[in-house]
Amino acid sequence: PVILDYLASKTICSDDLVVVSPDVGGVARARAFAKKLSDAPLAIVDKRRHGHNVAEVMNLIGDVKGKVAVMVDDMIDTAGETMTL
């Protein structure tokens, strides 16, 4: 609720917003969050892990170019993961 209130205070045009799931496993969570943001569009990162805290983005499903991307995840371990495009 706090993040939703914060985003609402920013008056971001709904056409400029996209909710991003950082992995396939988080799609349901991101979709629920997007629904609370006036059914914002959804994007999904398809990544492969190559080692501890190292991942490579294989595909990006959805349109994020020029958008305000809100990434929704369940937890942060070290916040040190590197994703390469």
C-alpha positions, 0 to 999 in steps of 0.5 A: 500500500505504501508504494502504491500511494507513493506512485499515485502521488507521482501522477504518472500517466497510465500510458507511461507505466509498466510493471515488470516481473524480474523472473517468470516465477514472479508474474502472478505477484507483478500482475496483482500489483499491475491490477492495483495500478489501473491495470498497468501493462506487464513485462517479464524478464526471462533470465538465466543464472550463471552463478551466484548473483549473476544472471543474463537476460535472455528475453524481455517480454513486453514493452518498457522502452520510454516507460516508467518501469516498476519492478516487483519482487518478493525479496532482495538477497544481496542486491548484488545480482548483475543482469546483462542485456 
